Amino acid sequence: MGKLAKVLYEENSGSAAVVRTTEVAVVTPAPEVAASHGPFTQVVRDPAKYQASLAIAERIGKIKGSQQVYNLIHEVMEQENREVVYILCLNMHLQVVEWEELARGSKSHVGFELEDVWQLLALTRPHGYILAHCHPSGDARPSKADIELTHELRRKSKQLFPHTALCDHIIVGQKSYYSFADQKWR
């Protein structure tokens, strides 16, 4: 079918609401459709799941800081036994409307191309985004590679997507996190 993207949705299990992710298809049209409509990629959303993600955004409200993001993602990320990178897309009210896994790596490294970020931003057109990844070692302190990536991502994001802000890069460890925005991007 095409690339799959993860999005947030809410599921009620008993008396508690649980935040989960689901996949949506990114569909490239068949050759006969592309010939009549051009070679464009189309993002196809499950309307029910998309409405659920909007409901979560409404319930969570405006992202006001790194602690709120950590509270949202730590349970999922602390269970990982390898480094995983997520992008949380924000609307103009700084509400999370999409959450996509960008890359999976090993226990001590995850690699991805910045072009993967640009592609996602071009497809989703968020007003802001947060990069988040986990350190299965439990230590949330950034590595030299994490610092270099963050600075390059900030610099190039401003050039390529001037109306889409990188709001933070959060590293999740065991029961702790590191926020580049809180640390003044150091």
Phi, psi and omega in degrees: 000309183156193180289145177253139177241148179262140176228156178282148167207163182250138180230132178269123177236100183075236183264352184249146174269136182241134176272129180228173173241156174222170181253143172240153182269138169255111192254130170263129186296155175298156183306321181291327177287317179300324181295324182269336183242000182094164184274058184260149175267141182239133175268123182250120181254147170283114185304321181293315180292323178295317177298323177295320178294323176294324177295320177297315179303318180294317181293315181291322181081193182294134175287116185255355180174173185294327180298321179294319178294315179302314179301327181286322190251345190297324182297321179290314187285327181290345178274348183288142177254010175215162179290133179227138180248131177239153170239128176257119181267136184244144175275186184293346178262013182059037175257140178289122178242348176206150180218112183239138172283125182265321183200153173237139182232216179257192180293337184231006183201144171221134181241143173203161179266145176299333177300330176296322177293314182299321179298314180297316180296321179294324181284319187267336178051052179284164175276337178203164177209158179234128173270134179221137173214162184250153172246103181299341177296340181098342181272116184276355180297139181287144174277171176300319179296321178298318181294313180297317178300314182298315180294320179293318179298316179298313184296311183286328177299317180298325180286312187277326183228071186298341180257011178235112186269135167281107186278330180189162168231117184246132176251125182257125174251203176275112177062020177206168178209164176234129179246120177296322180295318178297329181267019179059036175064028175272000000 
